[in-house]
Amino acid sequence: MNKTELISAVAEKAGLAKTDAKKALEAFVETVSEELAKGEKIALIGFGTFAVSEKSARTGINPATKQTITIPAKKVVKFKAGAELADKVK
């Protein structure tokens, strides 16, 4: 499912116009992005939790040249599914 299909599905289930569903989805994505950028965690009970995790610097190998390279530390976004979502997927 892509973004357009998601907007259509949300609009249909919520009884909203597609433009309103699009605004709601974009507001959700923007809010989640802003909070994660601040290092906050977002927990949606029954759905899951979005959080920021830090990966430490490490060494790797460039597959083209076989040379050892240093992969810098970085922050990554993680999502952990909640119990209700995990049960629905089973």
Buried (B, 14 or more C-beta within 10 A) or exposed (E): EEEEEEBBEBBEEEEBEEEBBBEBBEEEEEEBEEBBEEEEEBEEEEBBBBBBEEEEEEEEEEEEEEEEEEEEEEEEEEEEBBEEBEEEEE
